[in-house]
Amino acid sequence: MARKAPRKPKVPDIYERLAEVNEKALTADGFEGAYIGILYRFSNDALACYDRDKCIDILMKRDGMTLDEAEEFFEFNVIGSWVGEGTPCFLERREPDLRQMRKTR
């Protein structure tokens, strides 16, 4: 019986375009729900871009963290993790103060 050739690992659909424009761009594991697109900047490679507030929400819902715990974890372990030129970026949207809105829920 003939064996099938092994398949290349499939890039999740949300990252296909990112892989096309910068195959060295890195992604943030576990934060796919916060992925908002590709960041382009003059004279630099394209990067994966995530919504910071959505990342915090993911940590709170998925890992059962409080807002303060999630923000501290995120700042130290995610923002604070430089893994090279392809390190993702995190956008803080200019909207009403979401931190205050979360505290009143």
C-alpha positions in Angstrom: 0.0 0.0 0.0 1.4 3.4 -1.0 2.0 6.0 1.8 0.9 9.6 1.4 3.6 12.2 1.6 3.6 14.0 4.9 1.8 17.3 4.8 3.3 20.6 5.7 1.8 22.1 8.9 -1.2 24.2 7.9 -1.1 27.9 8.7 -4.4 28.9 10.3 -6.6 30.7 7.8 -6.4 33.9 9.7 -2.6 34.1 9.3 -2.4 33.1 5.6 -2.1 36.7 4.3 0.5 37.4 7.0 2.6 34.4 5.9 2.4 35.7 2.3 3.8 39.2 3.2 6.3 38.1 5.8 7.0 34.4 6.3 9.2 35.2 9.3 6.4 37.1 11.2 5.6 35.4 14.5 2.1 35.0 16.0 0.9 35.0 19.6 -0.2 31.5 20.6 -3.6 31.5 22.2 -4.6 34.9 21.2 -6.1 34.1 17.8 -9.4 35.7 18.9 -7.6 39.0 19.4 -5.8 39.1 16.0 -6.8 42.2 14.1 -4.6 42.1 11.1 -1.2 43.0 9.7 0.9 46.0 10.7 2.8 47.7 7.9 5.5 50.3 8.6 8.0 52.0 6.3 11.3 50.2 6.1 10.2 47.3 8.3 8.7 43.9 7.7 5.0 43.4 8.2 4.0 42.1 11.7 1.0 40.4 13.2 -1.1 42.9 15.2 -3.4 42.0 18.1 -6.0 44.0 20.1 -4.5 44.5 23.5 -7.9 44.7 25.3 -9.1 41.5 23.6 -5.9 39.7 24.8 -6.7 40.8 28.3 -10.3 39.5 28.0 -8.9 36.2 26.7 -6.7 35.8 29.7 -9.6 36.7 32.1 -12.0 34.2 30.4 -9.7 31.4 29.4 -7.4 31.5 32.5 -9.8 32.8 35.1 -7.6 35.8 35.9 -8.8 39.0 37.4 -8.4 42.2 35.4 -5.3 43.2 37.4 -3.8 39.7 37.1 -4.4 39.6 33.4 -2.9 43.0 32.8 0.2 42.1 34.9 0.6 38.8 33.2 0.1 40.3 29.8 2.6 43.2 30.3 5.3 40.9 31.7 4.9 37.7 29.7 3.5 38.9 26.4 4.5 42.5 25.8 7.8 41.8 27.7 8.7 38.8 25.4 11.0 40.0 22.6 11.5 37.0 20.3 13.2 38.7 17.4 12.3 41.0 14.5 9.1 39.1 13.8 7.7 39.7 17.3 4.0 40.6 17.1 2.6 44.0 18.1 -0.3 44.9 20.3 -2.6 47.8 19.6 -4.3 49.8 22.4 -7.4 51.2 20.7 -8.3 54.8 21.3 -11.8 54.2 22.7 -13.5 54.9 25.9 -11.6 53.7 28.9 -12.3 50.0 28.7 -10.6 49.3 32.0 -13.1 51.5 33.8 -16.0 49.9 31.9 -14.8 46.4 32.9 -14.6 47.4 36.6 -18.3 48.4 36.6 -19.6 45.2 35.1 
